[in-house]
Amino acid sequence: MALLPVLQPGNVVVSGAEHRLDAVNRAGIPFLIIGGLSVIAGGAISAVAAASPSYLASWAVAYIVLVAGVAQLVLGIGQAQLASTQPPAWAIVAEVVTLNLANVAVLVGSLADIRVLSYIGAALLVIALVLFVWAVRGHHSRNRWLLYAFRVIVVVLAVTAPIGLVIAHSRMG
């Protein structure tokens, strides 16, 4: 039983359990790349901003790491693990574009105090979340907890988006 991942042609073995690296799993790659880069960017921005910390910088770093980074990783990995068939290419492109336009709109709108842009970003986030839920519909698995956890994360993001915008705008301007 291998403790570290062992790559084989067409398969990935993780701790003795074999998972097919097929089209469904590859559907998560854009989210892994962008989410991972967002976490790294948030850390780099935090390091630079540490010299003169501010509420705006702290808020932006938190948003970049938690929403653009971690949430995107969770949504992408969740979809890759839960989708019973590969989502259509248009759906993956729509998710990537909508989710990341939402993040840019919320960040720019909040930092530049363009509230309408922030609210457009929040609406785009909700659309992206609907696309993710749609992509994992019809999931048939023994492990229902993963599906429930995925749905809880989607609900948490949908509920906290407007709350976060209200807090951000009340503190920033």
N, C-alpha and C positions, 0 to 999 in steps of 0.2 A: 504494500500500500504506500503510494507516494505521498509525502507530506507537502511537496512543492508541486506547482503545476508542471505537467510534462506535456509538451506539444507533440502531437502526432498528426500525420496528414489527415485533415478533415475533422479531427477530434481534439478536444481539450480534456485532459484528465486532471481533476482537482481532488486531492485527498482520496483517491481511489474511486471516486464517482465519475462516470464518463458522461460528458455533455456534448452533444452534437453542435459544432460551430457551424450552423446553417444560416440560411437567409434571415430567419427570425432573429437570431442573436446578433447578426451583423446590422440589423436595423437600429441597434442601440449605439453603434459606433459614433455617429455624429454628436450624440449627446454626451458620450464619454469624453470625446476630444474637447468640445466647447466647455462642458462642465468642469473638466480638469483644468483647462487653461484659465477659466474664471476663478477657480480657487487659488491658483498660483498668482494670477493678476491681483486678486484681492489681498493676498499676503504681501506682494511687492508694494502695492499702494499703501498698505498699512505701515510697512517699514519706512517708506518715504515720508508719510504723514506724521510719523512719530516725533519728528523734529519739532513740529508745531501742531499739536493735536487740536482738532475742532469738532464740533458736533456734526458738521457736514461731512467731513472726512470719515468720521467714525460710522455715520449712517451709510455712506456710500460703500465703505469696505464691508460692512455687515450685509448689505443688500447683494453686493457682487459675490461674496463667499456663499451666503446662505441660499439666495434665490437663483442667481445666475449660475452658481456652481453646484452646491450640494443638491438642491431641488432638481436641477437638470440631470444630474447623475442618477438620482433616485428614480425619476420619471423614465429616463432612457433605459436603465437596467431593469426596472419593473416591467416596462413594455416588452423588452427583449425576452424576459423570462415568462411573461404571462400571455402574450399573444399566441393564440392557438394556430394561426397562420400568419405568414408575413404580411404586415400592413402594406397596402399599395404604396408605390413610390411617391405618388402625389401626397399621400397622407403624411409620410415621413418628412417630405420637403415642407409641407404646410406646418407641421409641428415645429420643426427646426426654425423656420422663418418667423412664424407667429410668436413662439416663445422668446426668441432672441430680439425681435423687434419690440416686444413688450418690455423686456429688460432695458433696452436702450431708451425707450420712450419714458419709462418710469425714472430712470437715472437722470437723463437730461432734463426732463420736465421738473423733477424735484430740485435738482442742483441749480437750474437756471430760473426757478420759480415760475415755470410755465405750467400752471395747474392743469389746463386742458390736456396737455401732452401726457402728463402723469396719469390722468384718468383714461385717456385712450390706451395707454400702456396697460393699465389694470384690466380694461375690457379685452385687450388682446391676450392677456394672461388667462382670462377665463375661457376664451375661445380655444387657446392651446390646451387647457386642461380638459375641455370637452373632447377635443381630438384624441388625447391620450386615453380617456375613458372609453371612447368609441373603439380605439385600436385593440383594446384588451377584452372587448365584449365576447361572449361565448366561450370564455376560458373554462376548460374542464380539467381539473386537477384534484388530486387528493389533498394537496396543501392549500386549503382555502384561506389560511391565515395570511399568506403572501398577498393574495388578492384583496383581502380586507385591509391589510396594512397599506397597500397601494391606494385604495379608495380613501382611507383616512388621511393620507398625505395630500391627496387631491383636494379633499374637503378643507383641510387646514390651510392650504395655500389659497383656496377660493375665499375663505372667511377672513384670513388675515390680510389679504391684499388691500381691501378698502380701509381696514383699521390702520394698517401701516401708512397708507397715504394720508389719512386724517392726522395721525400723529406727526408724520414728517412735515406736512404743511403747517401745522400749528406751531411747530418748533422752529421752522425755517423762515417763516414770513408771516 
